[in-house]
Amino acid sequence: MCPSGTSLAAETKRGGAGSGFSRNDADDDVIGSMMSVADFNKDGFVEYAEFERVLDGFSENKKSSSSTRSTFGVMEDVFRVMDKDGDGKLSADDLKSYMQWGRV
């Protein structure tokens, strides 16, 4: 519990007093980390093949090819939603916009 009476997690999440950083700084750090993990060719963007490669590497449900196809069909839809400008690749701005939209 913070001295303000709120939980430390809630205070830090909103970038409140004593957190040492704003939510925008935290977002930029998260986005930078996401880009560094997924941008295999280091061009500053995450293309769908890179996005899929990361998801495939983290997928624990590799039991059947039909479930994998179904999962990646959904992931294609997620990628399209995240790709705000529709250019077929995710930029840091696309990711930031998606993260902000998800908070609403």
N, C-alpha and C positions, 0 to 999 in steps of 0.2 A: 504494500500500500504506500502510495506517495504521501508526502505531507499535505498535499492539496485534498486528500480524501478519496482520490480515484486510484484505480489499480495502476501499477507501474506499466503494465502492458498497454492499457488504454491510453495512458498519458504519452508513452513513447510512440504509439501508432499514429497519434494525431500530431506529433511533433510538439508536444506541450512543454511546459516549463521543466527544465532540468534534463530534457532529452538530449540536448546538445546538437540536434539537427532538425531540419524541417522535413515535412513529408515529401516535398519536392526533391530534397537531397537524397532521401532514402529511395525514392522512385528512380532517380538517375543512377544510383548505385545498383539497384536491382536490374534495371534495364541494361546497364553496362555488363553486368555479370551474365545476363541472359544472352546478350549478343556475343560475348566472348566464348560462351559454351557452344552456341549453335552456328556461328558464322565460320564454317570450316574453311572456306576459301579466302577469308579475311578481306572481303570487298566492302564491308560495312553494311551489308544487307543479309537477311536470312531468306533464301529462296525456299520453295516448298520442299525440294529434295533434302535440304539441310534440316528443315523443320521435321520432316518425316524421319530422317536419320536419328535425330535426338530422341524422338518419341519411340522409335523402334529400340533404341539402346536402353531406354528406361522401362519398356513394356515388360511386365511380368506375366502377362497373359498371352503366351505364345503357344497355346495348346492346339488350336486349329487354325488353318488358313482362312476359313470362313469368318471366324470371329475377328481375326486380324484385318481382313478386308472391311468388315463392318466398322471396326474401330477407326481405320484410316479414312473411310468415307466420312465419318463424323469429323475427323481431324481436318479434312479438306474444307469442310464447311466452317470450322473454327478459324482456319487460316484465312479464308476469304473475309470473314468478319473482322479479323485483326488487320487485314490489309486495307486500311482505310482509303487509300488513293487508288486501289485496284491495279497496281502495276505488277503484281505477281511476286512481290518480294516485300519483306517486312523491314522497315527502317526503325531506328530508335524512336522517331516521331510516331510511327504507327503503333509501336508497343506502348508508348506513353499515353497516347490517346485511348487505346484499348483499356489500359489499367485505370485511367480516370473514368471511363465509361462504366467499368465494372463496379466502381464505388457508389454509383448513383443509387 
